Amino acid sequence: MKKMLLVLSFLIAGTANAEVDTAAVKDLYGKSCVYCHAASMPNMPKAHDVAAWEARMAKGIDALVASVKTGKGAMPPKGMCMTCTDEQYAALITLMASPQ
């Protein structure tokens, strides 16, 4: 029994620290963020435009995730991904702020 609990604790710890799958993040981007962040929407940073994201990223990922969750400007609360987790929002922001 103790060995089983030990194995389960390692599995749970590994799952909690697992990074978000890059392919899954790109899929989420294509299903939710691309509609606005690939277009030239006013006051909205284009995906992969590092200069446009620089000042925003300086605020920190937690502040950016909070902005997504509450909405900002023309972006509704949670953007277009109503089921995304904070980790997924952070991964989406990081993807969009990175060069292509």
Contact map, one row per residue, 1 for C-alpha under 8 A:
1111100000000000000000000000000000000000000000000000000000000000000000000000000000000000000000000000
1111110000000000000000000000000000000000000000000000000000000000000000000000000000000000000000000000
1111111000000000000000000000000000000000000000000000000000000000000000000000000000000000000000000000
1111111100000000000000000000000000000000000000000000000000000000000000000000000000000000000000000000
1111111110000000000000000000000000000000000000000000000000000000000000000000000000000000000000000000
0111111111000000000000000000000000000000000000000000000000000000000000000000000000000000000000000000
0011111111100000000000000000000000000000000000000000000000000000000000000000000000000000000000000000
0001111111110000000000000000000000000000000000000000000000000000000000000000000000000000000000000000
0000111111111000000000000000000000000000000000000000000000000000000000000000000000000000000000000000
0000011111111100000000000000000000000000000000000000000000000000000000000000000000000000000000000000
0000001111111110000000000000000000000000000000000000000000000000000000000000000000000000000000000000
0000000111111111000000000000000000000000000000000000000000000000000000000000000000000000000000000000
0000000011111111100000000000000000000000000000000000000000000000000000000000000000000000000000000000
0000000001111111110000000000000000000000000000000000000000000000000000000000000000000000000000000000
0000000000111111110000000000000000000000000000000000000000000000000000000000000000000000000000000000
0000000000011111110000000000000000000000000000000000000000000000000000000000000000000000000000000000
0000000000001111111000000000000000000000000000000000000000000000000000000000000000000000000000000000
0000000000000111111100000000000000000000000000000000000000000000000000000000000000000000000000000000
0000000000000000111110000000000000000000000000000000000000000000000000000000000000000000000000000000
0000000000000000011111011000000000000000000000000000000000000000000000000000000000000011001000000000
0000000000000000001111111000000000000000000000000000000000000000000000000000000000000000000000000000
0000000000000000000111111100000000000000000000000000000000000000000000000000000000000000000000000000
0000000000000000000011111110000000000000000000000000000000000000000000000000000000000000000000000000
0000000000000000000111111111000000000000000000000000000000000000000000000000000000000000000000000000
0000000000000000000111111111100000000000000000000000000000000000000000000000000000000001001100100000
0000000000000000000001111111110000000000000000000000000000000000000000000000000000000000000100100000
0000000000000000000000111111111000000000000000000000000000000000000000000000000000000000000000000000
0000000000000000000000011111111110000000000000000000000000000000000000000000000010000000000100000000
0000000000000000000000001111111111000000000000000000000000000000000000000000000000000000000100000000
0000000000000000000000000111111111100000000000000000000000000000000000000000000000000000000000000000
0000000000000000000000000011111111000000000000000000000000000000000000000000000000000000000000000000
0000000000000000000000000001111111100000000000000000000000000000000000000000001110000000000000000000
0000000000000000000000000001111111111100000000000000000000000000000000000000001110000000000000000000
0000000000000000000000000000111111111110000000100000000000000000000000000000000000000000000000000000
0000000000000000000000000000010111111110000000000000000000000000000000000000000000000000000000000000
0000000000000000000000000000000011111111100101000000000000000000000000000000000000000000000000000000
0000000000000000000000000000000011111111100111100000000000000000000000000000000000000000000000000000
0000000000000000000000000000000011111111000001100000000000000000000000000000000000000000000000000000
0000000000000000000000000000000001111111100001000000000000000000000000000000000000000000000000000000
0000000000000000000000000000000000011111110101000000000000000000000000000000000000000000000000000000
0000000000000000000000000000000000011011111110000000000000000000000000000000000000000000000000000000
0000000000000000000000000000000000000001111100000000000000000000000000000000000000000000000000000000
0000000000000000000000000000000000000000111110000000000000000000000000000000000000000000000000000000
0000000000000000000000000000000000011001111111000000000000000000000000000000000000000000000000000000
0000000000000000000000000000000000001000101111101001100000000000000000000000000000000000000000000000
0000000000000000000000000000000000011111000111111001000000000000000000000000000000000000000000010000
0000000000000000000000000000000001001100000011111000000000000000000000000000000000000000000000111100
0000000000000000000000000000000000000000000001111100000000000000000000000000000000000000000000111111
0000000000000000000000000000000000000000000011111111100000000000000000000000000000000000000000011110
0000000000000000000000000000000000000000000000011111110000000000000000000000000000000000000000001110
0000000000000000000000000000000000000000000000001111111000000000000000000000000000000000000000000000
0000000000000000000000000000000000000000000011001111111100000000000000000000000000000000000000000000
0000000000000000000000000000000000000000000010001111111110000000000000000000000000000000000000001000
0000000000000000000000000000000000000000000000000111111111000000000000000000000000000000000000001000
0000000000000000000000000000000000000000000000000011111111100000000000000000000000000000000000000000
0000000000000000000000000000000000000000000000000001111111110001000000000000000000000000000000000000
0000000000000000000000000000000000000000000000000000111111111001000000000000000000000000000000001000
0000000000000000000000000000000000000000000000000000011111110000000000000000000000000000000000000000
0000000000000000000000000000000000000000000000000000001111111011000000000000000000000000000000000000
0000000000000000000000000000000000000000000000000000000111111111000000000000000000000000000000000000
0000000000000000000000000000000000000000000000000000000010111111100000000000000000000000010010000000
0000000000000000000000000000000000000000000000000000000000011111110000000000000000000000010000000000
0000000000000000000000000000000000000000000000000000000000111111111000000000000000000000000000000000
0000000000000000000000000000000000000000000000000000000110111111111100000000000000000000010010000000
0000000000000000000000000000000000000000000000000000000000001111111110000000000000000100110010000000
0000000000000000000000000000000000000000000000000000000000000111111111000000000000000000000000000000
0000000000000000000000000000000000000000000000000000000000000011111111110000000000000000000000000000
0000000000000000000000000000000000000000000000000000000000000001111111110011111000000000100000000000
0000000000000000000000000000000000000000000000000000000000000000111111100000111000000000000000000000
0000000000000000000000000000000000000000000000000000000000000000011111110001110000000000000000000000
0000000000000000000000000000000000000000000000000000000000000000001111111111111000000000000000000000
0000000000000000000000000000000000000000000000000000000000000000001101111111100000000000000000000000
0000000000000000000000000000000000000000000000000000000000000000000000111111000000000000000000000000
0000000000000000000000000000000000000000000000000000000000000000000000111111000000000000000000000000
0000000000000000000000000000000000000000000000000000000000000000000100111111101000000000000000000000
0000000000000000000000000000000000000000000000000000000000000000000101111111111100000000000000000000
0000000000000000000000000000000000000000000000000000000000000000000111110011111000000000000000000000
0000000000000000000000000000000000000000000000000000000000000000000111100001111111010000000000000000
0000000000000000000000000000000110000000000000000000000000000000000110100011111111000000000000000000
0000000000000000000000000000000110000000000000000000000000000000000000000001011111000000000000000000
0000000000000000000000000001000110000000000000000000000000000000000000000000011111110000000000000000
0000000000000000000000000000000000000000000000000000000000000000000000000000011111110000000000000000
0000000000000000000000000000000000000000000000000000000000000000000000000000000011111000000000000000
0000000000000000000000000000000000000000000000000000000000000000000000000000010011111111100000000000
0000000000000000000000000000000000000000000000000000000000000000000000000000000000111111100000000000
0000000000000000000000000000000000000000000000000000000000000000100000000000000000011111110000000000
0000000000000000000100000000000000000000000000000000000000000000000000000000000000011111111000000000
0000000000000000000100001000000000000000000000000000000000000000000000000000000000011111111100000000
0000000000000000000000000000000000000000000000000000000000000000100100000000000000011111111110000000
0000000000000000000000000000000000000000000000000000000000001101100000000000000000000111111111000000
0000000000000000000100001000000000000000000000000000000000000000000000000000000000000011111111100000
0000000000000000000000001101100000000000000000000000000000000000000000000000000000000001111111110000
0000000000000000000000000000000000000000000000000000000000001001100000000000000000000000111111111000
0000000000000000000000000000000000000000000000000000000000000000000000000000000000000000011111111100
0000000000000000000000001100000000000000000000110000000000000000000000000000000000000000001111111100
0000000000000000000000000000000000000000000001111000000000000000000000000000000000000000000111111110
0000000000000000000000000000000000000000000000111100110010000000000000000000000000000000000011111110
0000000000000000000000000000000000000000000000111100000000000000000000000000000000000000000001111111
0000000000000000000000000000000000000000000000011100000000000000000000000000000000000000000000011111
0000000000000000000000000000000000000000000000010000000000000000000000000000000000000000000000000111
